[in-house]
Amino acid sequence: MGTAKNIALFLGLVMVAQLTMAQEAMDSELYKTIKALDNEYFTAYNTCDMKTQEMLLAEDLEFYHDQGGLSTSRETVLESIEKNICGKVTRELLKDSFEVYEIKGFGAVAMGLHKFYNNQEPDAISKPSKFIGIWAQNNGQWQMKRIISLH
């Protein structure tokens, strides 16, 4: 139950942030940076480039998945991706759904809609799901610290 409360609290904070924070314009440097990082991470995800994924995920990663629960180990997340995703699943970002919000002195929140396709189930219909990623910048390096995936 604690994980559900944490997710609910976090989502509430994100909703408040959306009301009080201005979304970054698509031509802003921050938007372009975070969109490029999202693309870099999911290109690595789609092509099973585990080294790039590891580089872009913070060591203290928290990954909240509405169906899979909470994972607080970057290594466990990467092992799961390598075992269950590599060569089987690809992700596609839905056009015009990507939003970026600055977190002053820390980084940014990215959110949007994406679809996943499983080549093991080619006839399965992929439905859009929501994602939220918290990107932190430390000494010029960006990493995802928190990920929420909602189906």
Secondary structure, 3 states (H helix, E strand, C coil): CHHHHHHHHHHHHHHHHHHHCCECCCCCHHHHHHHHHHHHHHHHHHHCCHHHHHHHEEEEEEEEECCCEEECCHHHHHHHHHHHCCCCEEEEECCCCCEEEEECCCEEEEEEEEEEEECCCCCCCCCCEEEEEEEEEECCEEEEEEEEEEC
